[in-house]
C-alpha cells in the first residue's frame, strides 16, 4: 500500500487525516512543519505528500 506523508502544523488536522487514511489501509507518516517533512521524506520517500 502507498506511503503518505502529511505535513501540517495543526495536530487535529494531521490526526484526522491519519485516522481516515490508515483506516483505508495506507501507511501514514506525520510532520509538524516543512523542515521535518523534508527530513522524513529524504529518509524514506513517500508516494504522496499532503500539505494543508
PDBQT receptor file of N, H, CA, C and O in Angstrom, charges set to zero:
ATOM      1  N   UNK A   1       0.849  -1.176   0.000  1.00  0.00    +0.000 N 
ATOM      2  CA  UNK A   1       0.000   0.000   0.000  1.00  0.00    +0.000 C 
ATOM      3  C   UNK A   1       0.896   1.241   0.000  1.00  0.00    +0.000 C 
ATOM      4  O   UNK A   1       2.047   1.182   0.432  1.00  0.00    +0.000 OA
ATOM      5  N   UNK A   2       0.379   2.323  -0.470  1.00  0.00    +0.000 N 
ATOM      6  H   UNK A   2      -0.556   2.371  -0.821  1.00  0.00    +0.000 HD
ATOM      7  CA  UNK A   2       1.139   3.565  -0.598  1.00  0.00    +0.000 C 
ATOM      8  C   UNK A   2       1.482   4.164   0.766  1.00  0.00    +0.000 C 
ATOM      9  O   UNK A   2       0.756   4.000   1.747  1.00  0.00    +0.000 OA
ATOM     10  N   UNK A   3       2.602   4.853   0.785  1.00  0.00    +0.000 N 
ATOM     11  H   UNK A   3       3.191   4.986  -0.012  1.00  0.00    +0.000 HD
ATOM     12  CA  UNK A   3       3.064   5.574   1.980  1.00  0.00    +0.000 C 
ATOM     13  C   UNK A   3       2.748   7.046   1.772  1.00  0.00    +0.000 C 
ATOM     14  O   UNK A   3       3.102   7.625   0.744  1.00  0.00    +0.000 OA
ATOM     15  N   UNK A   4       2.075   7.657   2.760  1.00  0.00    +0.000 N 
ATOM     16  H   UNK A   4       1.788   7.188   3.595  1.00  0.00    +0.000 HD
ATOM     17  CA  UNK A   4       1.639   9.045   2.644  1.00  0.00    +0.000 C 
ATOM     18  C   UNK A   4       2.266   9.871   3.760  1.00  0.00    +0.000 C 
ATOM     19  O   UNK A   4       2.236   9.480   4.927  1.00  0.00    +0.000 OA
ATOM     20  N   UNK A   5       2.826  11.004   3.395  1.00  0.00    +0.000 N 
ATOM     21  H   UNK A   5       2.850  11.322   2.447  1.00  0.00    +0.000 HD
ATOM     22  CA  UNK A   5       3.407  11.952   4.346  1.00  0.00    +0.000 C 
ATOM     23  C   UNK A   5       2.478  13.150   4.467  1.00  0.00    +0.000 C 
ATOM     24  O   UNK A   5       2.162  13.808   3.476  1.00  0.00    +0.000 OA
ATOM     25  N   UNK A   6       2.042  13.427   5.698  1.00  0.00    +0.000 N 
ATOM     26  H   UNK A   6       2.298  12.892   6.503  1.00  0.00    +0.000 HD
ATOM     27  CA  UNK A   6       1.186  14.578   5.967  1.00  0.00    +0.000 C 
ATOM     28  C   UNK A   6       2.022  15.633   6.675  1.00  0.00    +0.000 C 
ATOM     29  O   UNK A   6       2.657  15.345   7.689  1.00  0.00    +0.000 OA
ATOM     30  N   UNK A   7       2.026  16.845   6.153  1.00  0.00    +0.000 N 
ATOM     31  H   UNK A   7       1.510  17.080   5.329  1.00  0.00    +0.000 HD
ATOM     32  CA  UNK A   7       2.757  17.956   6.761  1.00  0.00    +0.000 C 
ATOM     33  C   UNK A   7       1.764  19.055   7.103  1.00  0.00    +0.000 C 
ATOM     34  O   UNK A   7       1.162  19.656   6.213  1.00  0.00    +0.000 OA
ATOM     35  N   UNK A   8       1.594  19.314   8.389  1.00  0.00    +0.000 N 
ATOM     36  H   UNK A   8       2.083  18.826   9.112  1.00  0.00    +0.000 HD
ATOM     37  CA  UNK A   8       0.693  20.377   8.836  1.00  0.00    +0.000 C 
ATOM     38  C   UNK A   8       1.027  20.727  10.277  1.00  0.00    +0.000 C 
ATOM     39  O   UNK A   8       1.374  19.847  11.065  1.00  0.00    +0.000 OA
ATOM     40  N   UNK A   9       0.928  21.997  10.627  1.00  0.00    +0.000 N 
ATOM     41  H   UNK A   9       0.646  22.712   9.986  1.00  0.00    +0.000 HD
ATOM     42  CA  UNK A   9       1.272  22.433  11.973  1.00  0.00    +0.000 C 
ATOM     43  C   UNK A   9       0.164  22.173  12.993  1.00  0.00    +0.000 C 
ATOM     44  O   UNK A   9       0.403  22.272  14.196  1.00  0.00    +0.000 OA
ATOM     45  N   UNK A  10      -1.036  21.843  12.533  1.00  0.00    +0.000 N 
ATOM     46  H   UNK A  10      -1.230  21.762  11.555  1.00  0.00    +0.000 HD
ATOM     47  CA  UNK A  10      -2.146  21.606  13.449  1.00  0.00    +0.000 C 
ATOM     48  C   UNK A  10      -2.308  20.112  13.737  1.00  0.00    +0.000 C 
ATOM     49  O   UNK A  10      -2.529  19.311  12.829  1.00  0.00    +0.000 OA
ATOM     50  N   UNK A  11      -2.194  19.757  15.017  1.00  0.00    +0.000 N 
ATOM     51  H   UNK A  11      -2.015  20.409  15.755  1.00  0.00    +0.000 HD
ATOM     52  CA  UNK A  11      -2.300  18.353  15.424  1.00  0.00    +0.000 C 
ATOM     53  C   UNK A  11      -3.620  17.726  15.005  1.00  0.00    +0.000 C 
ATOM     54  O   UNK A  11      -3.640  16.588  14.536  1.00  0.00    +0.000 OA
ATOM     55  N   UNK A  12      -4.718  18.449  15.165  1.00  0.00    +0.000 N 
ATOM     56  H   UNK A  12      -4.702  19.373  15.545  1.00  0.00    +0.000 HD
ATOM     57  CA  UNK A  12      -6.039  17.901  14.845  1.00  0.00    +0.000 C 
ATOM     58  C   UNK A  12      -6.189  17.579  13.364  1.00  0.00    +0.000 C 
ATOM     59  O   UNK A  12      -6.808  16.577  13.007  1.00  0.00    +0.000 OA
ATOM     60  N   UNK A  13      -5.636  18.406  12.515  1.00  0.00    +0.000 N 
ATOM     61  H   UNK A  13      -5.133  19.220  12.805  1.00  0.00    +0.000 HD
ATOM     62  CA  UNK A  13      -5.715  18.158  11.071  1.00  0.00    +0.000 C 
ATOM     63  C   UNK A  13      -4.933  16.906  10.724  1.00  0.00    +0.000 C 
ATOM     64  O   UNK A  13      -5.426  16.045   9.996  1.00  0.00    +0.000 OA
ATOM     65  N   UNK A  14      -3.706  16.798  11.245  1.00  0.00    +0.000 N 
ATOM     66  H   UNK A  14      -3.305  17.498  11.837  1.00  0.00    +0.000 HD
ATOM     67  CA  UNK A  14      -2.896  15.606  10.986  1.00  0.00    +0.000 C 
ATOM     68  C   UNK A  14      -3.580  14.357  11.514  1.00  0.00    +0.000 C 
ATOM     69  O   UNK A  14      -3.616  13.332  10.834  1.00  0.00    +0.000 OA
ATOM     70  N   UNK A  15      -4.120  14.436  12.713  1.00  0.00    +0.000 N 
ATOM     71  H   UNK A  15      -4.091  15.269  13.265  1.00  0.00    +0.000 HD
ATOM     72  CA  UNK A  15      -4.780  13.289  13.333  1.00  0.00    +0.000 C 
ATOM     73  C   UNK A  15      -5.983  12.830  12.499  1.00  0.00    +0.000 C 
ATOM     74  O   UNK A  15      -6.147  11.635  12.252  1.00  0.00    +0.000 OA
ATOM     75  N   UNK A  16      -6.813  13.765  12.072  1.00  0.00    +0.000 N 
ATOM     76  H   UNK A  16      -6.680  14.736  12.272  1.00  0.00    +0.000 HD
ATOM     77  CA  UNK A  16      -7.998  13.440  11.286  1.00  0.00    +0.000 C 
ATOM     78  C   UNK A  16      -7.604  12.743   9.977  1.00  0.00    +0.000 C 
ATOM     79  O   UNK A  16      -8.177  11.716   9.614  1.00  0.00    +0.000 OA
ATOM     80  N   UNK A  17      -6.622  13.315   9.280  1.00  0.00    +0.000 N 
ATOM     81  H   UNK A  17      -6.156  14.149   9.575  1.00  0.00    +0.000 HD
ATOM     82  CA  UNK A  17      -6.171  12.717   8.028  1.00  0.00    +0.000 C 
ATOM     83  C   UNK A  17      -5.545  11.342   8.255  1.00  0.00    +0.000 C 
ATOM     84  O   UNK A  17      -5.800  10.405   7.498  1.00  0.00    +0.000 OA
ATOM     85  N   UNK A  18      -4.725  11.227   9.302  1.00  0.00    +0.000 N 
ATOM     86  H   UNK A  18      -4.518  11.988   9.916  1.00  0.00    +0.000 HD
ATOM     87  CA  UNK A  18      -4.074   9.947   9.607  1.00  0.00    +0.000 C 
ATOM     88  C   UNK A  18      -5.108   8.851   9.850  1.00  0.00    +0.000 C 
ATOM     89  O   UNK A  18      -5.005   7.760   9.290  1.00  0.00    +0.000 OA
ATOM     90  N   UNK A  19      -6.099   9.142  10.683  1.00  0.00    +0.000 N 
ATOM     91  H   UNK A  19      -6.182  10.029  11.139  1.00  0.00    +0.000 HD
ATOM     92  CA  UNK A  19      -7.128   8.145  11.008  1.00  0.00    +0.000 C 
ATOM     93  C   UNK A  19      -7.864   7.707   9.741  1.00  0.00    +0.000 C 
ATOM     94  O   UNK A  19      -8.057   6.512   9.517  1.00  0.00    +0.000 OA
ATOM     95  N   UNK A  20      -8.269   8.660   8.923  1.00  0.00    +0.000 N 
ATOM     96  H   UNK A  20      -8.112   9.631   9.105  1.00  0.00    +0.000 HD
ATOM     97  CA  UNK A  20      -9.000   8.340   7.698  1.00  0.00    +0.000 C 
ATOM     98  C   UNK A  20      -8.147   7.516   6.738  1.00  0.00    +0.000 C 
ATOM     99  O   UNK A  20      -8.622   6.536   6.164  1.00  0.00    +0.000 OA
ATOM    100  N   UNK A  21      -6.900   7.909   6.566  1.00  0.00    +0.000 N 
ATOM    101  H   UNK A  21      -6.514   8.705   7.033  1.00  0.00    +0.000 HD
ATOM    102  CA  UNK A  21      -6.038   7.222   5.607  1.00  0.00    +0.000 C 
ATOM    103  C   UNK A  21      -5.610   5.847   6.101  1.00  0.00    +0.000 C 
ATOM    104  O   UNK A  21      -5.561   4.899   5.318  1.00  0.00    +0.000 OA
ATOM    105  N   UNK A  22      -5.301   5.725   7.386  1.00  0.00    +0.000 N 
ATOM    106  H   UNK A  22      -5.340   6.496   8.022  1.00  0.00    +0.000 HD
ATOM    107  CA  UNK A  22      -4.924   4.413   7.925  1.00  0.00    +0.000 C 
ATOM    108  C   UNK A  22      -6.100   3.444   7.869  1.00  0.00    +0.000 C 
ATOM    109  O   UNK A  22      -5.908   2.253   7.625  1.00  0.00    +0.000 OA
ATOM    110  N   UNK A  23      -7.309   3.939   8.090  1.00  0.00    +0.000 N 
ATOM    111  H   UNK A  23      -7.465   4.906   8.288  1.00  0.00    +0.000 HD
ATOM    112  CA  UNK A  23      -8.475   3.052   8.015  1.00  0.00    +0.000 C 
ATOM    113  C   UNK A  23      -8.707   2.563   6.586  1.00  0.00    +0.000 C 
ATOM    114  O   UNK A  23      -9.350   1.536   6.371  1.00  0.00    +0.000 OA
ATOM    115  N   UNK A  24      -8.180   3.306   5.613  1.00  0.00    +0.000 N 
ATOM    116  H   UNK A  24      -7.658   4.140   5.787  1.00  0.00    +0.000 HD
ATOM    117  CA  UNK A  24      -8.259   2.883   4.214  1.00  0.00    +0.000 C 
ATOM    118  C   UNK A  24      -7.078   1.993   3.833  1.00  0.00    +0.000 C 
ATOM    119  O   UNK A  24      -6.985   1.537   2.693  1.00  0.00    +0.000 OA
ATOM    120  N   UNK A  25      -6.176   1.745   4.784  1.00  0.00    +0.000 N 
ATOM    121  H   UNK A  25      -6.251   2.116   5.710  1.00  0.00    +0.000 HD
ATOM    122  CA  UNK A  25      -5.070   0.828   4.547  1.00  0.00    +0.000 C 
ATOM    123  C   UNK A  25      -3.741   1.451   4.175  1.00  0.00    +0.000 C 
ATOM    124  O   UNK A  25      -2.799   0.731   3.844  1.00  0.00    +0.000 OA
ATOM    125  N   UNK A  26      -3.641   2.760   4.221  1.00  0.00    +0.000 N 
ATOM    126  H   UNK A  26      -4.407   3.344   4.491  1.00  0.00    +0.000 HD
ATOM    127  CA  UNK A  26      -2.387   3.427   3.862  1.00  0.00    +0.000 C 
ATOM    128  C   UNK A  26      -1.440   3.518   5.052  1.00  0.00    +0.000 C 
ATOM    129  O   UNK A  26      -1.873   3.570   6.203  1.00  0.00    +0.000 OA
ATOM    130  N   UNK A  27      -0.148   3.537   4.760  1.00  0.00    +0.000 N 
ATOM    131  H   UNK A  27       0.204   3.494   3.825  1.00  0.00    +0.000 HD
ATOM    132  CA  UNK A  27       0.866   3.821   5.775  1.00  0.00    +0.000 C 
ATOM    133  C   UNK A  27       0.997   5.341   5.831  1.00  0.00    +0.000 C 
ATOM    134  O   UNK A  27       1.169   5.989   4.799  1.00  0.00    +0.000 OA
ATOM    135  N   UNK A  28       0.917   5.906   7.026  1.00  0.00    +0.000 N 
ATOM    136  H   UNK A  28       0.777   5.379   7.864  1.00  0.00    +0.000 HD
ATOM    137  CA  UNK A  28       0.918   7.361   7.169  1.00  0.00    +0.000 C 
ATOM    138  C   UNK A  28       2.064   7.803   8.076  1.00  0.00    +0.000 C 
ATOM    139  O   UNK A  28       2.304   7.215   9.131  1.00  0.00    +0.000 OA
ATOM    140  N   UNK A  29       2.764   8.850   7.644  1.00  0.00    +0.000 N 
ATOM    141  H   UNK A  29       2.569   9.327   6.787  1.00  0.00    +0.000 HD
ATOM    142  CA  UNK A  29       3.827   9.484   8.414  1.00  0.00    +0.000 C 
ATOM    143  C   UNK A  29       3.449  10.950   8.567  1.00  0.00    +0.000 C 
ATOM    144  O   UNK A  29       2.929  11.560   7.633  1.00  0.00    +0.000 OA
ATOM    145  N   UNK A  30       3.708  11.516   9.738  1.00  0.00    +0.000 N 
ATOM    146  H   UNK A  30       4.130  11.021  10.496  1.00  0.00    +0.000 HD
ATOM    147  CA  UNK A  30       3.317  12.905  10.006  1.00  0.00    +0.000 C 
ATOM    148  C   UNK A  30       4.526  13.783  10.306  1.00  0.00    +0.000 C 
ATOM    149  O   UNK A  30       5.514  13.337  10.890  1.00  0.00    +0.000 OA
ATOM    150  N   UNK A  31       4.421  15.041   9.892  1.00  0.00    +0.000 N 
ATOM    151  H   UNK A  31       3.619  15.404   9.418  1.00  0.00    +0.000 HD
ATOM    152  CA  UNK A  31       5.429  16.053  10.214  1.00  0.00    +0.000 C 
ATOM    153  C   UNK A  31       4.706  17.335  10.617  1.00  0.00    +0.000 C 
ATOM    154  O   UNK A  31       3.660  17.667  10.060  1.00  0.00    +0.000 OA
ATOM    155  N   UNK A  32       5.268  18.048  11.585  1.00  0.00    +0.000 N 
ATOM    156  H   UNK A  32       6.118  17.778  12.038  1.00  0.00    +0.000 HD
ATOM    157  CA  UNK A  32       4.650  19.283  12.083  1.00  0.00    +0.000 C 
ATOM    158  C   UNK A  32       4.980  20.504  11.241  1.00  0.00    +0.000 C 
ATOM    159  O   UNK A  32       4.242  21.490  11.258  1.00  0.00    +0.000 OA
ATOM    160  N   UNK A  33       6.084  20.445  10.503  1.00  0.00    +0.000 N 
ATOM    161  H   UNK A  33       6.683  19.645  10.490  1.00  0.00    +0.000 HD
ATOM    162  CA  UNK A  33       6.478  21.595   9.685  1.00  0.00    +0.000 C 
ATOM    163  C   UNK A  33       7.306  21.107   8.502  1.00  0.00    +0.000 C 
ATOM    164  O   UNK A  33       7.709  19.946   8.442  1.00  0.00    +0.000 OA
ATOM    165  N   UNK A  34       7.550  22.010   7.572  1.00  0.00    +0.000 N 
ATOM    166  H   UNK A  34       7.223  22.954   7.620  1.00  0.00    +0.000 HD
ATOM    167  CA  UNK A  34       8.229  21.663   6.331  1.00  0.00    +0.000 C 
ATOM    168  C   UNK A  34       9.599  21.055   6.496  1.00  0.00    +0.000 C 
ATOM    169  O   UNK A  34       9.937  20.091   5.810  1.00  0.00    +0.000 OA
ATOM    170  N   UNK A  35      10.399  21.604   7.397  1.00  0.00    +0.000 N 
ATOM    171  H   UNK A  35      10.125  22.388   7.954  1.00  0.00    +0.000 HD
ATOM    172  CA  UNK A  35      11.753  21.071   7.585  1.00  0.00    +0.000 C 
ATOM    173  C   UNK A  35      11.716  19.624   8.061  1.00  0.00    +0.000 C 
ATOM    174  O   UNK A  35      12.491  18.786   7.600  1.00  0.00    +0.000 OA
ATOM    175  N   UNK A  36      10.805  19.341   8.987  1.00  0.00    +0.000 N 
ATOM    176  H   UNK A  36      10.175  20.022   9.362  1.00  0.00    +0.000 HD
ATOM    177  CA  UNK A  36      10.662  17.968   9.470  1.00  0.00    +0.000 C 
ATOM    178  C   UNK A  36      10.170  17.067   8.333  1.00  0.00    +0.000 C 
ATOM    179  O   UNK A  36      10.626  15.932   8.189  1.00  0.00    +0.000 OA
ATOM    180  N   UNK A  37       9.239  17.583   7.531  1.00  0.00    +0.000 N 
ATOM    181  H   UNK A  37       8.869  18.504   7.648  1.00  0.00    +0.000 HD
ATOM    182  CA  UNK A  37       8.719  16.818   6.407  1.00  0.00    +0.000 C 
ATOM    183  C   UNK A  37       9.791  16.469   5.393  1.00  0.00    +0.000 C 
ATOM    184  O   UNK A  37       9.836  15.344   4.896  1.00  0.00    +0.000 OA
ATOM    185  N   UNK A  38      10.648  17.417   5.085  1.00  0.00    +0.000 N 
ATOM    186  H   UNK A  38      10.612  18.331   5.489  1.00  0.00    +0.000 HD
ATOM    187  CA  UNK A  38      11.739  17.173   4.140  1.00  0.00    +0.000 C 
ATOM    188  C   UNK A  38      12.686  16.113   4.700  1.00  0.00    +0.000 C 
ATOM    189  O   UNK A  38      13.128  15.229   3.967  1.00  0.00    +0.000 OA
ATOM    190  N   UNK A  39      12.994  16.196   5.969  1.00  0.00    +0.000 N 
ATOM    191  H   UNK A  39      12.635  16.915   6.565  1.00  0.00    +0.000 HD
ATOM    192  CA  UNK A  39      13.880  15.221   6.607  1.00  0.00    +0.000 C 
ATOM    193  C   UNK A  39      13.276  13.818   6.522  1.00  0.00    +0.000 C 
ATOM    194  O   UNK A  39      13.966  12.861   6.171  1.00  0.00    +0.000 OA
ATOM    195  N   UNK A  40      11.981  13.700   6.846  1.00  0.00    +0.000 N 
ATOM    196  H   UNK A  40      11.420  14.477   7.132  1.00  0.00    +0.000 HD
ATOM    197  CA  UNK A  40      11.318  12.399   6.789  1.00  0.00    +0.000 C 
ATOM    198  C   UNK A  40      11.263  11.871   5.356  1.00  0.00    +0.000 C 
ATOM    199  O   UNK A  40      11.463  10.680   5.120  1.00  0.00    +0.000 OA
ATOM    200  N   UNK A  41      10.993  12.753   4.411  1.00  0.00    +0.000 N 
ATOM    201  H   UNK A  41      10.830  13.721   4.602  1.00  0.00    +0.000 HD
ATOM    202  CA  UNK A  41      10.906  12.342   3.011  1.00  0.00    +0.000 C 
ATOM    203  C   UNK A  41      12.260  11.856   2.497  1.00  0.00    +0.000 C 
ATOM    204  O   UNK A  41      12.331  10.865   1.770  1.00  0.00    +0.000 OA
ATOM    205  N   UNK A  42      13.314  12.538   2.867  1.00  0.00    +0.000 N 
ATOM    206  H   UNK A  42      13.257  13.343   3.458  1.00  0.00    +0.000 HD
ATOM    207  CA  UNK A  42      14.657  12.127   2.424  1.00  0.00    +0.000 C 
ATOM    208  C   UNK A  42      15.054  10.792   3.031  1.00  0.00    +0.000 C 
ATOM    209  O   UNK A  42      15.739   9.996   2.389  1.00  0.00    +0.000 OA
ATOM    210  N   UNK A  43      14.626  10.541   4.268  1.00  0.00    +0.000 N 
ATOM    211  H   UNK A  43      14.070  11.188   4.790  1.00  0.00    +0.000 HD
ATOM    212  CA  UNK A  43      14.958   9.285   4.937  1.00  0.00    +0.000 C 
ATOM    213  C   UNK A  43      14.203   8.112   4.319  1.00  0.00    +0.000 C 
ATOM    214  O   UNK A  43      14.750   7.017   4.186  1.00  0.00    +0.000 OA
ATOM    215  N   UNK A  44      12.949   8.342   3.943  1.00  0.00    +0.000 N 
ATOM    216  H   UNK A  44      12.505   9.231   4.051  1.00  0.00    +0.000 HD
ATOM    217  CA  UNK A  44      12.120   7.291   3.357  1.00  0.00    +0.000 C 
ATOM    218  C   UNK A  44      11.044   7.967   2.507  1.00  0.00    +0.000 C 
ATOM    219  O   UNK A  44      10.000   8.353   3.033  1.00  0.00    +0.000 OA
ATOM    220  N   UNK A  45      11.284   8.116   1.204  1.00  0.00    +0.000 N 
ATOM    221  H   UNK A  45      12.132   7.803   0.777  1.00  0.00    +0.000 HD
ATOM    222  CA  UNK A  45      10.345   8.833   0.339  1.00  0.00    +0.000 C 
ATOM    223  C   UNK A  45       8.917   8.291   0.412  1.00  0.00    +0.000 C 
ATOM    224  O   UNK A  45       8.693   7.084   0.500  1.00  0.00    +0.000 OA
ATOM    225  N   UNK A  46       7.974   9.209   0.373  1.00  0.00    +0.000 N 
ATOM    226  H   UNK A  46       8.156  10.190   0.302  1.00  0.00    +0.000 HD
ATOM    227  CA  UNK A  46       6.544   8.852   0.377  1.00  0.00    +0.000 C 
ATOM    228  C   UNK A  46       6.026   8.829  -1.059  1.00  0.00    +0.000 C 
ATOM    229  O   UNK A  46       6.587   9.467  -1.950  1.00  0.00    +0.000 OA
ATOM    230  N   UNK A  47       4.960   8.090  -1.260  1.00  0.00    +0.000 N 
ATOM    231  H   UNK A  47       4.505   7.572  -0.536  1.00  0.00    +0.000 HD
ATOM    232  CA  UNK A  47       4.310   8.052  -2.565  1.00  0.00    +0.000 C 
ATOM    233  C   UNK A  47       3.462   9.294  -2.800  1.00  0.00    +0.000 C 
ATOM    234  O   UNK A  47       3.229   9.704  -3.938  1.00  0.00    +0.000 OA
ATOM    235  N   UNK A  48       3.001   9.889  -1.689  1.00  0.00    +0.000 N 
ATOM    236  H   UNK A  48       3.190   9.556  -0.765  1.00  0.00    +0.000 HD
ATOM    237  CA  UNK A  48       2.158  11.072  -1.772  1.00  0.00    +0.000 C 
ATOM    238  C   UNK A  48       2.472  11.968  -0.580  1.00  0.00    +0.000 C 
ATOM    239  O   UNK A  48       2.638  11.479   0.537  1.00  0.00    +0.000 OA
ATOM    240  N   UNK A  49       2.554  13.275  -0.812  1.00  0.00    +0.000 N 
ATOM    241  H   UNK A  49       2.419  13.672  -1.720  1.00  0.00    +0.000 HD
ATOM    242  CA  UNK A  49       2.759  14.253   0.271  1.00  0.00    +0.000 C 
ATOM    243  C   UNK A  49       1.542  15.166   0.293  1.00  0.00    +0.000 C 
ATOM    244  O   UNK A  49       1.145  15.734  -0.724  1.00  0.00    +0.000 OA
ATOM    245  N   UNK A  50       0.956  15.291   1.494  1.00  0.00    +0.000 N 
ATOM    246  H   UNK A  50       1.279  14.830   2.321  1.00  0.00    +0.000 HD
ATOM    247  CA  UNK A  50      -0.189  16.179   1.680  1.00  0.00    +0.000 C 
ATOM    248  C   UNK A  50       0.250  17.326   2.575  1.00  0.00    +0.000 C 
ATOM    249  O   UNK A  50       0.709  17.104   3.695  1.00  0.00    +0.000 OA
ATOM    250  N   UNK A  51       0.111  18.546   2.087  1.00  0.00    +0.000 N 
ATOM    251  H   UNK A  51      -0.262  18.727   1.177  1.00  0.00    +0.000 HD
ATOM    252  CA  UNK A  51       0.387  19.725   2.903  1.00  0.00    +0.000 C 
ATOM    253  C   UNK A  51      -0.901  20.546   2.958  1.00  0.00    +0.000 C 
ATOM    254  O   UNK A  51      -1.537  20.803   1.936  1.00  0.00    +0.000 OA
ATOM    255  N   UNK A  52      -1.259  20.941   4.146  1.00  0.00    +0.000 N 
ATOM    256  H   UNK A  52      -0.742  20.732   4.976  1.00  0.00    +0.000 HD
ATOM    257  CA  UNK A  52      -2.522  21.666   4.321  1.00  0.00    +0.000 C 
ATOM    258  C   UNK A  52      -2.237  23.069   4.781  1.00  0.00    +0.000 C 
ATOM    259  O   UNK A  52      -3.164  23.851   4.989  1.00  0.00    +0.000 OA
TER     260      UNK A  52
